[in-house]
Amino acid sequence: MKRKFILEGLGCANCAAKMEEAINKLDGVKEATVNFLTQKLVIVGEEERMPAIVQAAEKIVKNIEPDTTMKRA
């Protein structure tokens, strides 16, 4: 299952790389990519785990860059 999000307020390319690395380590994630230029996050993962993955991804985004909000694209 693939989910796309807009990372509003993302202001740091290094932070985007840290987010991508951390989200890729979550259980059930097959692939996560953060594009700093377009401010998009794409998560490919197991369908039954997706709600937990999205919740964990939101926490990761907030921890790395508190002013960034994650919205469904």
Secondary structure, DSSP 8 states (H G I E B T S, - for coil): -EEEEEEET---HHHHHHHHHHHHTSTTEEEEEEETTTTEEEEEE-GGGHHHHHHHHHHHHHHH-TT-EEEE-
